[in-house]
Amino acid sequence: MTGLRALSFANRVYRFDFRNTVTLGRHEIHFWKQEFHAVRKNSSLAYDQSIAVGLYCEPLLRKLGAENIVSVDASAFEGASLVHDFNLPIPSDMNGKFDTFLDFGSIEHVFDVAQVVDNIVNLVRPGGHVLIATNANGFPAHGLYQYSPEFFYSLFSKRNGFEHTGVFLVRQSRPKRWHLIKPPVALNRRNQIPFEEQTVLVVFSRKVRSVSDLSVQQSDYDATWTSFATGSWAAWDRQNIPRWKRMLHEFIGPFAFRSLSYHFKSSQIRRKYRADHIVIDPDSVDPSDFARMIADAALPKPLSRSELNQADGATQLH
């Protein structure tokens, strides 16, 4: 149902152009009629048997305006229109041919991540859009990878020719509460995400120009390296270790300390997460309001005093 909700959001809020659509994998429909009606309350889409559960998604995409649909898969077992291994470069005649790229749970199964993202970026023309839904947490046996918000914010960034990137976390237990994660580069630190249950990551972005080489770096390391190169970086100083922490190490065993530290850090993460996200209802959020949310989320946030004293960007052995 998250896939249906994401398509509806892409159509209603992001204004995707679905005329020329390429999908990674040929996607089956996994929502029921009642779920379709629950999602479509702000949509003119009508339900019929062509989009019944268990069928493939092409009729649904045509309802959204798709005229040319190409599905790419490494095998013909699901009837993909193009059999091609996404570990390899796409055929050059497909570059820039599509208005929309869709993936609802395939990229985590492809080994060569760098080639996957090259293919995605190359398939979409400037002015086109990308929608990806994949695993974020709680699926360690599902695929080869679980992705992070940082990965997609760095990939679909302005320096790589993208704008209006929105990355959401969706808990399986609360599918109507989408958590818009703020870009870590705007927070000046890594995201603090406390979810322990199965969580899906949903990504939207718009391509505005083509670039010759992608640059994907974790933002806090990028900032650290820049500071180091300009001479404004300061190494972590062990004298900054709080006195209470030194005393605890003297009086309790290492395992007890780690247990206490875990619970303390967990409470810190939950507290910081309140500043790291915005909760929306994807079925009813106003497109203009959402555009302002995306713009506000991307604004740089000044570091607090405690964050200035932390060395999150430094490589440390724990």
ZATIKE-5185 format. One line per field, with one value per residue: x, y, z of N, C-alpha, C in turn. Coordinates in Angstrom, 3 decimals, decimal comma. Each point is the difference from the previous one (the first is absolute). Layout:
<atoms>
n_u	X:...
n_v	Y:...
n_w	Z:...
ca_u	X:...
ca_v	Y:...
ca_w	Z:...
c_u	X:...
c_v	Y:...
c_w	Z:...
</atoms>
This chain:
<atoms>
n_u	0,831:1,213:0,134:-1,245:0,224:1,167:-0,634:-0,975:0,958:0,638:-1,199:-0,442:1,129:0,707:-1,215:0,215:0,817:-1,049:-0,013:1,269:-0,381:1,061:-0,148:0,612:-0,094:-0,756:-0,698:-0,243:-1,316:0,248:-0,870:-0,946:-1,200:-0,213:1,216:-0,328:-1,210:0,698:0,801:-0,996:-0,203:1,259:-0,460:0,139:0,987:-0,388:-0,583:0,701:-0,443:0,346:-0,373:-0,577:-0,044:1,325:-0,611:0,469:0,941:0,204:-1,127:0,553:1,165:-0,741:-0,609:1,306:-0,261:0,447:0,861:1,230:-0,097:1,182:-0,069:0,965:0,420:0,704:-1,285:-0,422:0,291:0,011:0,604:1,163:-0,214:0,947:0,644:0,377:1,231:-0,611:0,743:-0,582:0,791:-0,967:-0,737:0,975:-0,758:0,132:1,173:-0,560:-0,495:0,131:-1,308:-0,150:0,743:-0,435:0,156:-0,671:1,294:0,801:0,292:-0,696:-0,454:0,487:1,036:0,125:0,080:1,296:-0,040:-0,641:0,693:1,088:-0,500:-0,360:1,120:0,603:-0,857:0,064:-0,880:0,692:-0,528:0,619:-0,626:0,373:-0,508:0,525:-0,431:0,682:0,803:-0,393:-0,852:0,560:0,765:0,726:-1,065:-0,482:0,982:0,782:-0,885:0,235:-0,767:0,718:-0,658:1,113:-0,095:-1,319:0,158:1,037:-0,681:-1,223:1,200:0,087:1,081:-0,961:-0,532:-0,261:-1,315:-0,495:1,144:-0,872:0,499:-0,807:-0,251:-0,401:-0,513:0,236:0,178:0,582:-0,628:-0,904:0,951:0,214:1,218:-0,170:1,067:0,472:0,520:0,873:0,193:-1,329:0,007:0,984:-0,666:0,333:-0,915:-0,874:0,001:-1,064:-0,435:-0,719:-1,111:-0,691:0,887:-0,881:0,895:-0,596:0,432:-0,083:0,231:0,444:0,240:0,950:1,066:0,732:0,681:1,271:0,252:-0,580:-0,377:0,288:-0,139:0,340:-1,059:-0,034:0,337:-0,897:-0,792:0,291:-0,060:-1,112:-0,436:0,357:-0,543:-0,943:0,412:-1,328:0,579:-0,658:1,062:-0,594:-0,368:0,802:0,501:-0,721:0,587:-1,328:0,098:-1,359:0,328:1,011:-0,812:-0,991:0,936:0,232:-1,328:-0,299:-0,429:0,776:-0,527:0,067:1,214:0,287:-0,555:0,574:1,138:-0,358:-0,490:1,110:0,773:-0,726:0,037:1,302:0,062:-0,844:0,759:1,144:-0,603:-0,449:1,281:0,057:-1,268:-0,838:-1,068:-0,317:-1,208:0,601:-1,099:0,365:1,316:-0,067:-0,001:-0,673:-0,742:-0,094:-0,204:-0,769:-0,561:0,028:-0,454:-0,889:-0,274:0,162:-0,639:1,239:0,241:0,031:1,266:-0,510:0,102:-0,948:-0,644:0,315:-0,327:-0,908:0,501:-1,250:0,679:0,569:1,012:-0,848:0,800:-1,092
n_v	-1,212:-0,092:-0,994:-0,416:0,124:-0,589:-0,855:-0,106:-0,077:-0,861:-0,501:-0,007:-0,344:-1,003:-0,303:-1,285:-0,048:-0,798:0,920:0,247:-1,196:-0,066:-1,311:-0,046:-1,043:-1,063:1,033:-0,882:-0,094:0,644:0,798:0,110:-0,317:-0,499:-0,527:-0,368:-0,288:-0,594:-0,351:-0,308:0,321:0,349:-1,093:0,144:-0,768:-0,877:-0,780:-0,972:-1,058:0,997:0,516:-1,178:-0,388:-0,045:1,028:0,280:0,921:-0,541:-0,682:-0,163:-0,272:-0,742:-0,364:-0,038:-0,497:-1,179:0,262:0,180:-1,305:0,152:-1,316:0,196:-1,207:-0,653:-0,301:-0,918:-0,431:1,344:-0,282:0,371:1,251:0,177:-1,054:0,566:-0,384:0,522:-1,113:0,073:0,815:0,890:-0,519:0,503:-0,741:-0,445:0,576:0,544:-1,234:0,136:0,198:-1,301:-0,129:-1,261:-0,126:-1,128:0,063:0,604:1,281:-0,394:-0,479:1,170:-0,773:0,392:0,548:0,192:-1,205:-0,462:0,816:-0,413:-1,221:0,141:0,626:-0,945:-0,835:0,858:0,613:1,109:0,284:-1,183:-1,075:-0,193:-1,220:-0,123:-1,234:0,016:-0,934:0,402:-0,827:-1,008:0,064:-0,486:-0,784:1,205:0,872:0,614:1,005:0,887:0,905:1,130:0,901:-0,037:-1,291:0,084:0,620:-0,802:-1,086:0,232:0,537:1,268:-0,416:-0,905:1,238:-0,138:0,108:0,693:-0,465:-0,975:-0,262:-1,038:-0,120:-1,226:0,066:-1,294:0,346:1,025:-0,693:0,652:-0,296:0,868:-0,421:1,284:-0,653:0,833:0,691:-0,964:0,366:0,065:-1,196:-0,051:-1,106:-1,176:-0,559:0,243:-1,292:0,013:-0,176:-0,908:0,473:-0,831:0,592:0,627:0,137:1,184:0,044:1,330:0,192:1,201:-0,509:0,913:-0,780:-0,267:-0,847:0,271:0,440:-1,042:0,805:-1,104:0,879:-0,641:0,766:-0,736:-1,070:0,302:0,360:-1,168:-0,636:0,710:-0,203:-1,263:0,026:0,657:-1,001:-0,204:-1,148:-0,459:-0,699:-1,167:0,649:-0,965:1,220:-0,125:-1,141:-0,060:0,723:0,113:0,106:0,793:0,632:-0,034:0,281:0,822:0,179:-0,068:-1,238:-0,464:-1,189:0,248:0,501:-1,018:-0,751:0,652:-0,075:-1,261:-0,164:0,549:-0,652:-1,058:0,479:0,174:-1,189:-0,489:0,651:-0,358:-1,200:0,577:0,364:-1,310:0,132:-0,105:-0,156:-0,729:0,337:-0,968:-0,481:0,886:-0,120:1,301:-0,061:1,136:-0,547:-1,067:0,811:0,651:-1,161:-0,353:1,213:-0,052:-1,253:0,616:0,884:0,501:-0,911:1,070:-0,296:-0,889:0,493:-0,870:0,372:1,250:-0,518:-0,470:-1,176:0,224:0,993:-0,132:-0,676:-0,760:-0,585:-0,779
n_w	0,000:0,534:-0,891:0,239:1,301:-0,266:-0,786:0,895:0,919:-0,781:-0,218:1,245:0,627:-0,505:-0,434:0,263:-1,045:-0,130:-0,953:0,293:0,406:0,793:0,162:1,173:-0,790:-0,173:0,406:0,953:-0,092:1,129:-0,586:0,923:-0,479:1,216:-0,136:-1,225:0,441:0,946:-1,004:-0,824:1,269:-0,287:-0,595:-1,312:0,445:-0,924:0,889:-0,599:-0,646:-0,785:1,183:-0,202:1,260:-0,135:-0,608:-1,209:0,163:-1,212:0,236:1,197:-0,577:-0,813:1,113:0,277:-1,215:0,412:-0,968:0,435:0,251:0,565:0,156:0,905:-0,377:0,919:0,146:-0,870:1,238:0,085:-1,132:0,513:-0,396:0,937:-0,471:1,140:0,258:1,063:0,145:-1,182:-0,744:0,068:-0,995:-0,732:-0,834:1,261:-0,130:1,075:-0,061:1,317:0,179:0,228:1,099:0,026:1,292:0,129:0,294:-0,888:0,275:1,068:-1,168:-0,356:-0,315:-1,266:1,205:-0,247:-0,565:1,060:0,806:-0,638:0,007:1,272:0,322:-0,709:0,553:1,006:-0,749:-0,287:1,169:-0,035:0,461:1,256:0,082:1,206:0,170:1,136:0,452:1,205:0,566:0,641:-1,111:1,013:-0,168:-0,284:0,039:-0,884:-0,009:0,964:-0,597:-0,031:0,730:0,726:-0,316:0,134:1,164:0,190:-0,364:0,460:-0,146:0,341:0,665:0,202:0,024:1,311:0,146:1,041:0,431:0,113:1,201:-0,070:1,291:-0,303:1,223:-0,019:1,273:-0,648:-0,961:0,755:0,865:-0,972:0,267:-0,312:-0,421:0,904:-1,026:0,197:-1,267:0,086:0,569:-0,902:-0,159:0,450:-0,804:0,946:-0,311:0,816:-1,250:0,642:-0,548:-0,777:-0,796:-0,765:-0,953:-0,128:-1,257:-0,027:-1,296:-0,345:-1,198:0,194:0,136:-1,059:0,747:-0,248:1,234:0,574:0,985:0,666:0,980:1,107:0,289:1,124:-0,730:-0,920:1,028:0,590:-1,155:-0,248:1,243:-0,168:-1,228:0,685:0,775:-0,134:-0,275:1,049:0,313:0,160:1,077:0,451:0,107:-1,144:0,355:0,188:1,080:-0,131:-1,288:0,288:0,858:-0,902:-0,898:0,997:0,066:-1,282:-0,224:-0,986:0,318:1,296:-0,224:-0,820:0,927:1,008:-0,678:-0,281:1,220:0,421:-0,873:0,344:1,232:-0,200:-0,586:0,913:0,866:-0,564:-0,034:1,094:-0,059:-0,188:0,372:-1,031:0,765:-1,071:-0,438:-0,686:0,559:0,925:0,113:0,224:-1,341:0,158:0,962:-0,788:-1,027:0,877:0,311:-1,281:-0,308:0,991:-0,366:-1,179:0,788:-0,041:0,918:0,821:0,209:0,844:1,236:0,359:-1,121:0,323:1,182:-0,875:-0,199:-0,371:-0,555:1,192:-0,523:0,699:0,873:-0,077
ca_u	-0,831:0,896:0,267:-1,163:-0,019:1,112:-0,401:-0,995:0,729:0,792:-0,914:-0,753:0,843:1,206:-0,415:0,773:-0,452:0,156:-0,178:1,053:0,373:0,825:-0,030:0,997:-0,866:-1,408:-0,587:-1,350:-0,884:-0,167:-1,031:-1,359:-0,940:-0,296:1,188:0,035:-0,957:0,484:1,099:-0,333:-1,052:0,309:0,407:-1,107:0,184:-1,112:0,395:-0,638:0,662:1,332:0,998:-0,292:1,179:0,673:0,311:1,144:-0,340:-0,126:-1,293:-0,020:0,835:-0,731:-0,985:0,735:0,424:1,108:-0,227:1,085:0,483:1,070:0,438:1,342:0,306:1,116:-0,578:-1,312:-0,962:-1,241:-0,457:0,519:0,122:1,424:0,821:1,321:0,538:0,281:1,406:0,712:-0,542:-1,157:0,313:0,173:-1,151:-1,045:0,364:-0,841:-1,209:-1,174:-0,487:-0,124:0,586:-0,685:0,465:-0,682:0,636:0,940:1,417:0,704:0,373:1,029:1,271:0,858:-0,772:0,435:-0,573:-1,451:-0,356:0,331:-1,079:-1,201:0,206:0,114:-1,271:-0,974:0,345:-0,181:-1,421:-0,675:-0,056:0,380:-0,691:0,581:-0,403:0,904:0,087:0,857:0,334:-0,805:-0,102:1,383:0,077:-0,819:0,819:1,435:0,272:-1,022:0,503:-0,196:-0,377:1,218:0,412:-0,801:0,185:1,276:-0,118:-0,921:0,345:0,155:1,256:-0,204:-1,017:-1,355:-0,578:-1,257:0,094:-0,657:0,235:-0,952:-0,013:-1,374:-0,054:-1,033:-1,133:-0,682:0,250:-0,496:0,848:1,288:0,976:0,928:1,286:0,731:1,333:1,047:0,852:-0,663:0,064:1,413:0,323:-0,702:-1,358:-0,185:-1,229:-0,146:-0,911:0,474:-0,898:0,172:-0,210:0,206:0,525:-0,613:0,798:-0,469:0,924:-0,164:1,261:-0,045:1,086:0,885:1,394:0,864:0,440:-0,719:0,782:-0,814:0,808:-0,739:0,135:0,829:1,395:0,279:0,253:1,254:1,124:0,114:0,588:1,408:0,738:0,105:0,703:-0,915:-0,418:0,688:-0,092:-0,701:0,876:-0,461:-0,272:-1,419:-0,806:-0,584:0,568:-0,855:0,254:1,262:-0,238:-0,763:0,918:0,811:-0,763:-0,850:0,615:-0,180:-1,275:-1,026:0,127:-0,537:-1,456:-0,487:0,276:-0,971:-1,300:0,149:0,071:-1,319:-0,851:0,504:-0,421:-1,433:-0,167:0,479:-0,838:-1,111:0,437:0,514:-1,032:-1,322:-0,994:-1,077:-0,943:0,211:-1,264:-0,748:0,842:-0,153:1,255:0,712:0,560:1,121:1,135:0,628:0,685:1,257:0,908:0,407:0,839:1,328:0,728:1,000:-0,326:1,218:0,374:-0,117:1,288:0,384:0,394:1,320:0,991:0,045:0,843:-0,730:0,629:1,305:0,011:0,329:-0,115:-0,867
ca_v	1,212:1,162:0,300:0,721:1,323:0,756:0,400:1,058:1,186:0,464:0,597:1,133:1,004:0,266:0,228:-0,826:-0,256:-1,445:-0,414:-0,969:-0,514:-1,202:-0,601:-1,033:-1,119:0,130:0,004:-0,507:0,788:-0,659:0,661:-0,456:1,035:0,899:0,821:0,964:1,078:0,767:0,865:0,846:0,963:1,272:-0,345:-0,318:-1,353:-0,916:-1,407:-1,032:-1,299:-0,002:0,276:-0,878:-0,521:-1,104:0,342:0,900:1,404:0,846:0,703:1,085:1,090:0,642:0,884:1,202:0,715:-0,654:-0,424:-0,931:-0,584:-0,983:-0,641:-0,564:-1,017:-0,869:-1,249:0,138:-0,835:0,740:0,613:1,356:0,338:0,010:-0,832:0,633:-0,025:1,378:0,089:0,433:1,258:-0,102:0,341:1,455:0,630:0,247:1,154:1,191:-0,286:-0,225:1,066:-0,510:-1,286:-0,559:-1,259:-0,341:-1,097:-0,796:0,395:-0,682:-1,334:0,136:0,108:1,136:1,197:1,128:-0,158:0,192:1,420:0,547:-0,362:0,767:1,405:0,120:-0,302:1,093:1,249:1,208:0,295:-1,216:-0,298:-1,316:-0,498:-1,259:-0,507:-1,100:-0,300:0,854:-0,626:-1,145:-1,010:-0,427:-1,191:0,206:0,266:0,142:1,261:0,902:1,337:1,074:1,294:0,709:-0,477:0,597:1,454:0,294:-0,359:0,896:1,327:1,024:-0,163:-1,083:0,392:-0,281:0,955:-0,376:-1,374:-0,302:-1,367:-0,325:-1,296:-0,446:-1,193:-0,939:0,067:1,298:0,287:1,318:1,038:0,042:0,855:0,688:0,121:1,193:-0,341:0,158:1,156:1,170:-0,136:0,054:-1,222:-1,174:-0,218:-0,902:-0,702:-0,987:-1,094:-1,369:-0,887:0,023:1,358:0,172:1,304:0,447:1,125:0,735:1,059:0,517:0,251:1,279:0,052:-1,161:0,242:-1,033:-0,919:0,149:0,135:-0,451:-0,061:0,227:1,454:0,437:-0,183:1,040:1,242:-0,165:0,077:1,397:0,743:-0,389:0,584:1,456:0,276:0,352:-1,233:-0,308:-1,411:-0,323:0,153:-0,873:0,797:0,350:-1,066:0,508:-0,541:-1,068:-1,210:-0,542:-0,581:-1,231:-1,043:-0,434:-0,672:-1,098:-0,834:0,479:-0,397:0,836:1,345:-0,007:-0,101:1,322:0,924:-0,275:0,574:1,457:0,450:-0,209:1,134:1,145:-0,168:0,301:1,447:0,685:-0,337:0,957:1,100:-0,566:-0,443:0,621:-1,035:0,420:-0,980:0,133:-0,011:1,253:1,186:0,954:0,097:1,246:-0,149:-0,938:0,688:0,819:-0,917:-0,422:1,151:0,262:-1,106:0,111:1,154:-0,401:0,184:0,277:-1,010:0,321:-0,056:-1,400:-0,582:0,519:-0,714:-1,399:-0,282:-1,004:-0,206:-0,626:-1,447:-0,407:-1,417:-0,199
ca_w	0,000:-0,031:-1,403:-0,526:0,631:-0,577:-1,354:0,142:0,464:-1,141:-0,969:0,549:0,653:-0,792:-1,390:-0,923:-1,359:-0,151:-1,395:-0,309:1,317:0,068:1,332:0,297:0,328:-0,392:1,337:0,228:0,865:1,300:0,799:-0,237:-0,425:1,121:0,225:-1,100:0,278:1,155:-0,434:-1,139:0,347:-0,652:-1,359:-0,906:-0,507:0,243:0,132:-0,811:0,139:-0,624:1,033:1,135:0,687:-0,667:-1,386:-0,137:0,261:-1,188:-0,075:0,983:-0,517:-1,102:0,621:0,405:-1,200:-0,692:-1,381:-0,307:1,258:-0,174:1,247:-0,159:1,007:-0,382:-0,483:-0,644:0,732:0,250:-1,243:-0,201:-1,418:-0,336:0,880:0,122:1,357:0,431:0,377:-1,205:-0,533:-0,888:-1,391:-0,136:-0,657:1,000:0,825:-0,112:-0,772:0,846:0,879:1,367:0,401:1,161:0,580:1,249:0,710:-0,793:0,054:1,094:-0,471:-1,036:0,719:-0,366:0,345:-0,830:-1,336:0,135:0,043:-1,319:-0,918:0,347:-0,365:-1,453:-0,663:0,139:-0,689:0,817:0,154:0,426:1,434:0,520:1,196:0,468:1,315:0,329:1,427:0,814:1,283:0,392:-1,059:-0,233:-0,838:-1,200:-1,176:0,250:0,688:0,537:-0,319:0,981:-0,576:-0,414:-1,317:-1,064:0,003:-0,641:-1,415:-0,707:0,510:-1,032:-0,742:-0,957:-0,964:0,479:0,939:0,668:0,490:1,269:0,456:1,066:0,665:0,245:0,843:-0,431:0,927:-0,143:-1,418:-0,429:0,585:-0,686:0,672:-0,897:0,682:-0,419:-0,512:1,021:-0,292:0,584:1,459:0,399:0,737:-0,490:0,514:1,136:-0,363:1,073:-0,314:0,162:-0,731:-1,450:-0,500:-1,440:-0,390:-1,251:-0,505:-1,174:-0,408:-1,362:-0,697:-0,709:-0,985:-0,028:0,383:-0,572:1,051:1,258:1,228:1,129:1,214:1,239:0,148:1,127:-0,386:-0,995:0,738:0,740:-0,938:-0,431:1,121:0,107:-1,120:0,179:1,251:1,094:0,661:1,253:0,348:1,243:1,164:1,076:1,200:-0,017:0,602:1,250:1,243:0,499:-0,774:0,510:1,320:-0,173:-0,454:1,141:1,052:-0,476:-1,017:-1,378:-0,587:0,629:-0,559:-1,364:0,102:0,404:-1,097:-1,057:0,365:-0,005:-1,390:-0,604:0,368:-0,762:-1,389:-0,081:0,173:-1,200:-1,147:-0,074:-0,864:-1,248:-0,927:-0,039:-0,281:-0,891:-0,529:-1,449:-0,731:0,110:0,108:-1,099:-0,753:0,301:1,348:-0,056:-0,629:1,049:0,917:-0,628:0,014:1,385:0,477:-0,608:0,530:1,000:1,415:0,769:0,978:1,419:0,699:0,223:-1,277:-0,318:0,804:-0,392:-1,168:-0,769:-1,295:0,139:0,056:1,365:0,314:1,171
c_u	0,865:0,319:-1,135:-0,041:1,108:-0,319:-1,012:0,661:0,830:-0,872:-0,612:0,891:1,217:-0,292:0,891:-0,669:0,278:-0,001:1,027:0,602:0,845:-0,022:1,137:-0,754:-1,401:-0,829:-1,431:-0,782:-0,260:-0,984:-1,370:-0,900:-0,272:1,179:0,147:-0,927:0,435:1,067:-0,465:-0,987:0,250:0,446:-1,232:0,117:-1,182:0,514:-0,749:0,848:1,368:1,100:-0,285:1,298:0,561:0,321:1,196:-0,457:-0,235:-1,365:-0,111:0,822:-0,687:-1,101:0,640:0,557:1,135:-0,425:1,022:0,583:1,035:0,372:1,311:0,241:1,121:-0,478:-1,359:-1,111:-1,310:-0,472:0,446:0,197:1,447:0,741:1,411:0,411:0,402:1,376:0,860:-0,604:-1,205:0,434:-0,002:-1,201:-1,170:0,286:-0,944:-1,311:-1,279:-0,323:0,013:0,721:-0,695:0,689:-0,688:0,610:0,889:1,457:0,758:0,442:1,123:1,328:0,745:-0,763:0,373:-0,588:-1,512:-0,352:0,374:-1,132:-1,258:0,125:0,029:-1,323:-0,931:0,498:-0,044:-1,467:-0,806:0,145:0,425:-0,847:0,572:-0,595:0,848:0,048:0,927:0,447:-0,887:-0,200:1,381:0,138:-0,735:0,847:1,468:0,305:-1,256:0,562:-0,354:-0,509:1,210:0,428:-0,759:0,089:1,320:-0,051:-0,849:0,151:0,157:1,272:-0,076:-1,161:-1,433:-0,467:-1,286:0,004:-0,677:0,206:-0,879:0,319:-1,443:0,050:-1,160:-1,241:-0,796:0,132:-0,493:0,797:1,380:0,910:0,950:1,294:0,735:1,395:1,070:0,916:-0,615:0,050:1,417:0,402:-0,742:-1,420:0,028:-1,362:-0,198:-0,798:0,669:-0,884:0,271:-0,444:0,341:0,472:-0,568:0,668:-0,660:1,060:-0,259:1,368:-0,112:1,106:0,818:1,408:0,840:0,426:-0,777:0,979:-0,908:0,920:-0,910:0,284:0,895:1,481:0,416:0,343:1,318:1,201:0,208:0,633:1,487:0,833:0,201:0,667:-0,892:-0,487:0,811:-0,217:-0,757:0,985:-0,538:-0,260:-1,459:-0,892:-0,565:0,573:-0,831:0,255:1,307:-0,221:-0,778:0,899:0,841:-0,776:-0,896:0,712:-0,321:-1,346:-1,152:0,052:-0,604:-1,522:-0,613:0,168:-1,002:-1,339:0,053:0,014:-1,340:-0,944:0,442:-0,468:-1,475:-0,252:0,427:-0,906:-1,184:0,345:0,391:-1,077:-1,255:-0,986:-1,085:-0,950:0,087:-1,286:-0,689:0,864:-0,172:1,327:0,795:0,633:1,208:1,226:0,730:0,746:1,357:1,014:0,511:0,942:1,424:0,806:0,992:-0,442:1,293:0,265:-0,254:1,374:0,459:0,454:1,366:1,092:0,121:0,853:-0,649:0,682:1,336:-0,140:0,467:-0,184:-0,822:0,130
c_v	1,261:0,391:0,774:1,416:0,884:0,459:1,136:1,314:0,595:0,735:1,296:1,126:0,360:0,256:-0,756:-0,017:-1,479:-0,459:-1,041:-0,475:-1,257:-0,510:-1,008:-1,187:0,257:-0,215:-0,530:0,951:-0,788:0,744:-0,539:1,192:0,995:0,939:1,051:1,173:0,846:1,003:1,053:1,124:1,381:-0,209:-0,316:-1,416:-0,883:-1,433:-0,844:-1,261:-0,065:0,269:-0,826:-0,559:-1,214:0,247:0,944:1,447:0,856:0,678:1,154:1,181:0,709:0,910:1,314:0,765:-0,635:-0,443:-1,049:-0,492:-1,071:-0,545:-0,728:-1,010:-0,888:-1,326:0,282:-0,664:0,717:0,765:1,428:0,266:0,084:-0,856:0,574:0,000:1,416:0,140:0,507:1,303:-0,255:0,272:1,512:0,676:0,234:1,229:1,176:-0,206:0,008:1,206:-0,436:-1,332:-0,454:-1,278:-0,210:-1,271:-0,886:0,364:-0,716:-1,405:0,041:0,337:1,300:1,311:1,178:-0,088:0,199:1,480:0,691:-0,274:0,816:1,437:0,166:-0,243:1,208:1,254:1,166:0,434:-1,201:-0,252:-1,432:-0,301:-1,369:-0,337:-1,233:-0,179:0,977:-0,701:-1,221:-1,061:-0,602:-1,217:0,173:0,149:0,051:1,213:0,535:1,411:1,014:1,263:0,772:-0,403:0,724:1,523:0,383:-0,306:1,006:1,425:0,983:-0,195:-1,163:0,262:-0,258:1,075:-0,572:-1,460:-0,120:-1,461:-0,252:-1,362:-0,332:-1,283:-0,886:0,082:1,297:0,484:1,357:1,152:-0,081:1,002:0,578:0,255:1,228:-0,387:0,195:1,183:1,273:-0,035:0,185:-1,185:-1,162:-0,052:-0,961:-0,668:-1,179:-1,250:-1,360:-0,990:0,097:1,351:0,056:1,421:0,358:1,304:0,595:1,037:0,381:0,298:1,289:0,129:-1,281:0,413:-1,162:-1,038:0,268:0,117:-0,340:-0,188:0,207:1,419:0,412:-0,225:1,048:1,317:-0,076:0,138:1,424:0,846:-0,309:0,665:1,500:0,379:0,336:-1,220:-0,216:-1,468:-0,184:0,009:-0,857:0,760:0,421:-1,108:0,507:-0,706:-1,159:-1,313:-0,663:-0,719:-1,311:-1,154:-0,549:-0,922:-1,142:-0,749:0,473:-0,366:0,803:1,410:0,062:-0,069:1,338:1,004:-0,181:0,661:1,531:0,535:-0,177:1,149:1,261:-0,058:0,342:1,499:0,750:-0,256:0,944:1,172:-0,478:-0,316:0,858:-1,101:0,572:-1,168:0,110:0,049:1,358:1,253:0,886:0,133:1,269:-0,050:-0,928:0,647:0,877:-0,882:-0,420:1,129:0,282:-1,084:0,104:1,180:-0,448:0,353:0,298:-1,101:0,489:-0,111:-1,444:-0,662:0,500:-0,760:-1,469:-0,165:-1,075:-0,300:-0,692:-1,515:-0,433:-1,502:-0,160:-1,434
c_w	0,000:-1,430:-0,648:0,555:-0,587:-1,421:0,037:0,411:-1,135:-1,008:0,519:0,504:-0,844:-1,473:-0,985:-1,370:-0,271:-1,456:-0,438:1,323:-0,139:1,437:0,127:0,579:-0,528:1,259:0,015:0,902:1,284:0,902:-0,405:-0,330:1,116:0,282:-1,096:0,290:1,195:-0,413:-0,998:0,324:-0,601:-1,441:-0,830:-0,555:0,387:0,049:-1,021:0,090:-0,679:1,012:1,260:0,575:-0,744:-1,456:-0,037:-0,118:-1,239:-0,126:0,996:-0,497:-1,161:0,534:0,445:-1,197:-0,762:-1,398:-0,432:1,322:-0,326:1,372:-0,266:1,112:-0,528:-0,577:-0,631:0,808:0,303:-1,236:-0,204:-1,484:-0,462:1,021:0,000:1,469:0,400:0,634:-1,153:-0,501:-0,897:-1,438:-0,202:-0,645:0,959:0,852:-0,250:-0,723:0,841:0,874:1,462:0,138:1,276:0,467:1,340:0,596:-0,831:0,245:1,111:-0,383:-1,036:0,668:-0,271:0,188:-0,898:-1,405:0,017:-0,052:-1,305:-0,983:0,265:-0,489:-1,516:-0,718:-0,055:-0,707:0,982:-0,010:0,452:1,490:0,303:1,233:0,338:1,362:0,289:1,516:0,708:1,272:0,217:-1,056:-0,297:-0,902:-1,327:-1,257:0,359:0,867:0,689:-0,121:1,084:-0,688:-0,528:-1,405:-1,104:-0,007:-0,665:-1,492:-0,760:0,535:-1,153:-0,803:-0,993:-0,947:0,418:0,977:0,591:0,480:1,362:0,349:1,224:0,606:0,362:0,820:-0,443:0,880:-0,126:-1,444:-0,484:0,598:-0,648:0,703:-1,043:0,770:-0,532:-0,482:1,073:-0,261:0,555:1,523:0,534:0,877:-0,649:0,569:1,181:-0,172:0,950:-0,352:0,188:-0,759:-1,500:-0,556:-1,480:-0,270:-1,375:-0,426:-1,241:-0,359:-1,453:-0,595:-0,802:-1,039:0,081:0,405:-0,504:1,032:1,282:1,162:1,175:1,199:1,210:0,471:1,156:-0,271:-1,028:0,688:0,764:-0,920:-0,497:1,096:0,148:-1,092:0,161:1,316:1,171:0,775:1,267:0,336:1,313:1,159:1,141:1,294:0,073:0,558:1,327:1,227:0,530:-0,734:0,445:1,339:-0,105:-0,420:1,152:0,938:-0,482:-1,118:-1,406:-0,598:0,593:-0,562:-1,395:0,014:0,385:-1,131:-1,126:0,304:0,005:-1,429:-0,704:0,322:-0,734:-1,447:-0,156:0,140:-1,261:-1,202:-0,134:-0,914:-1,390:-1,025:0,116:-0,372:-0,906:-0,246:-1,522:-0,804:-0,014:0,045:-1,237:-0,746:0,289:1,385:-0,017:-0,639:1,010:1,010:-0,557:0,039:1,406:0,518:-0,521:0,527:1,060:1,411:0,764:1,016:1,419:0,657:0,198:-1,294:-0,436:0,738:-0,375:-1,244:-0,847:-1,322:0,090:0,039:1,374:0,154:1,269:0,488
</atoms>
